[in-house]
Amino acid sequence: MLYPLYARACELGIPITFHTGSSTFTGSRIKFADPLFVDDVAVDFPELTILLAHAGRPFWYEQAAWLARHHPNVHLDLAGLPPKNLLTYLPDLERLSSKAVFGTDWPGIPSAIGQNIAAFRSLPLSEAAKERILHSNAAAILKLAAHGRV
């Protein structure tokens, strides 16, 4: 049913975000947030930029990372994941740094955005990886000019 929407997003050059992983909202059906459901869309719409919100939290990190490695058009959104735990959840994050974007999940995450960015910056990742995740990947996905660093 949603294929016409994906086709239109391709025409407009806009990304699509899929919620993947758990949810605290009443009535949520978590089984439908398995990132493997996105595989068909990634194959059928290779020009569609896809973001996997929450990178499959907490059940499907490996599947989400595999999809990002396998499909050039699939990216990991790190919103809602505690920065201090990112390398536990996604131990290959350095290698996946060109396929990941930092997100705040605001207003769902009550801690300050600045604190999360500082915690992310303290991770043992290369400066190049941090810059890609915090800025340049999202700027490229959203087709933004290269100014205004986080």
N, C-alpha and C positions, 0 to 999 in steps of 0.2 A: 504493500500500500504506500510506503514512503519513497519508493524509487523515483516518482516524479519530483519529489522535494529534493532528493539527492542530485538529480539531473539539473534542477534549477540552481542549486548551490554551485554546481560545477560551472554552469553558464555564467554565474555572477562572480565566481572566484572567491567564494566565502567558505570558511571551514565549518564543519559540523562537529559538535561535541556529543559524545555518548556517555551517559552515566554508567560507570562500571564499578561493581563492588557493592558493599553494604550501604544501607540507608536507615536512618532512624525515623523516617516519616511513617506514620500510621498507614497501614494498608499497602506498603511497598512490597513488591514481589521480587525478592533479591535474585531469584533464579534467572530473571530476565536481564540482569545486569552483568551476566557472564560475558567477558570481552570476546569470547569465541563467536558469539552471534554477529560480531562486527566483521568477521573474516569475509563473509559473502559480499558485504558492501564494499570492503576494500578491494576485493577481486573484481567485482562488477563495475566499480567506479574508480579506476586507478588514478584519475586526475582529481578526485575529491580529497581534500585535506581533512583528515579525521583525527580528533583528539579523544583519547580515552581518559575521561575524568577520573581522578583518584587512582589511576593506574591499576585498577582491579581490586582495590582495598577490601578486606584483608585476605580474601580467599584466592584471588587470581593474579597475583603479582607476576608470577612466572609466565602465565599465558599472555598477559598484556605486554610484557617485555618481549616475548617471542614475536607477537604480532608487529610490534614496532620495529624489531630487527628484520622481519621478513618482508614487510610491506613498506615501500618508500613513502607512501602517503599516510601512514599511521604514526601518531605521536603520543607520548605519555604526558598527561597533565598531572602534576604533583600536588594539586590543591587538596587540602584537608589531611595531608600526611605530615606528622611531626618531623621537621627537618632533622632532628637528632637521630631519628630511626631510619632515615632514607636508605642508608647503605646496608642496613639489615634487610629491609624490604626489597631493595633493588641493588644487590651487591655489584652489578655490572653497570652502575650508573655512569661511571666515567666513560665507558665505551658507548653508552647510549646517550651521552650528553648532547649530541646533535639531534636527538629525537625526543627531548624532554623539555617541558616548560614549567616554570615555577608558577604557582597560583596561591592565592590567599584563602580561598573558600569563604571569604567574608560575605555575610556576617555570621556564617556558621561556626567559624573558629573565633572564640572570644579573645584570644591573646592578641597582642598588638602585632600589626604587620611588620613593623620595624624589628621586633624581637625575632620573628620567624626568619626574616632576611638575614639578620645577624647570625642566627643559629645555622642557617644554610651556609653562609660564608665561612663558618668555622669548620665545615666538613673537610676531610682530607681528599679533596678533589683538586685538579689543576685549576689555575685561574682561568684558563681558556674554557674549561668545562663549565665553571661557575658563570662566566659571562654568557655563554650560549644558553644555559638554562634560565638565568635571570633576565636576559634581555634579547639577544639576537635571534633566537629561535622564534619567540613570540612575534618579534618585529617582522620577521620574514613571513610567518604564517599570516599575519594581519596586514602585510604589505605596507608597513609604516616606515617613515623616513628614519634613518639611523641617527637619532638624536634623543637625548633624555635618558640617561642611564639610571638604573635602580641602585 
